Amino acid sequence: MNHYDVVIIGGGPGGYNAAIHAGQRGLKVACIEGRGTLGGTCLNVGCIPSKSLLHASELYEAATGEAFKKLGIEVNPTLNLSQMMAQKAESVTGLTKGIEFLFRKYKAEWIKGWGRLAGPGKVIVTDAAGVETELSARDIIIATGSEPTPLPGVTIDNTRILDSTGALSLSEVPRHLVVIGAGVIGLELGSVWRRLGAQVTVVEFLDHVAHGTDLEAGKTLHRSLSRQGMQFRLGSKVTSALPTDTGVTLTVEPAAGGEAELIEADYVLVSIGRRPVTKGLGLETVGLEVDKRGVLPNKGHRTAAEGIWVIGDVTSGPMLAHKAEDEAGVCVERIVGKKSELNYNLIPNVIYTQPELASVGKTEEQLKQEGRVYKVGKFPFSANSRAKVNHETDGFAKVLADERTDEILGVHLVGPSVSEMIAEYCVAMEFAASAEDVALTCHPHPTRSEALRQAAMAVGGHTTQA
């Protein structure tokens, strides 16, 4: 039996970061991952490859549409989809190799195979050949992540009916892509294929897109994507999808009930959410059970079983790579006996469409529900000089602050590169900054980030640029 201080089941953003943290603290650590590369869903078939295609498709649309012509650049580009996919794969490979390097640097061992609990302090690893190895550890971290949630009546085959993995690897541009679900994955991947020439129809059960975001921000994003040519069927549900060799026939009904209609597509992307991966983990061997949502409960990352911890998508909280990364550090710190905390109220959320949507803290809807009295400061990107000269004027910056103390309670951005700018407010809110603190902070001109300052100034009623 091989003994370790810490054994981690899962090599995604939570697992591999936990392994690196443990190695840095001098612990003997092993990370079990059965995929051929480290990095989990995020790096291999999620966050990273989708951003590669989002970037490439943005450039392609700029070159083939009016954007380049408006700037006085005349070109006649053609799409080489196979090369676009190849550079995506190259980027992913480079990053996964980077994680392997960090494992070697910090003496974290990668054990290739699939892990399952086998009683207190024990883990069985089954490799690709079916050979089993038993490990023991003082502490075990479960970081098995999540998988796409299936939709009743729709069978994913990744030929015509795709999950997010399949939608990242198409060998042709769809003529008509139907996206089921107007969340992060659906909007991002729908944007990719629309830019590359597909007709895209998004079918969403709710009456708005981007569920969980500030409603005003979500509506602004919806309008912008609609203007770009993405079609939306809100308040609708797909009850069946019948694939053929050349396409898919979908049955779509009003969510509230009513007459069904048929929609023809050549590909369908199912993106209604994700669920924790716990099947075959051997939870019963240590007396653990998932809750009604399939989530492994935790208290300070500890499960109810002694010496077993849980982080990332498999447990409570938003299913975000950066949330899993932060939990990894906090969890390892607690394992070595140090006090460490993660502020779950200040985990930013981003949708990488064009424009982007980024937010942190409370939405207006949440503040109203809590009965919190607040002030609103808004500033449109149409009044921001850098956004204007770049022809990126869709969206706004919105700051919500306590009416009495002026403390910033929530920030919601829709606009260009806001994924990079939201961190300014994450830092400010970690220090319990007031809107006035940001309003009095000098920002470089001309930059898009000036919109953040102007929105803070608007809380106090003294915007200078709009």
Summary of the structure (lengths in Angstrom):
residues: 466
radius of gyration: 23.5
end to end distance: 68.3
largest distance: 68.5
contacts: 1627
relative contact order: 0.11
helix: 35%
strand: 27%
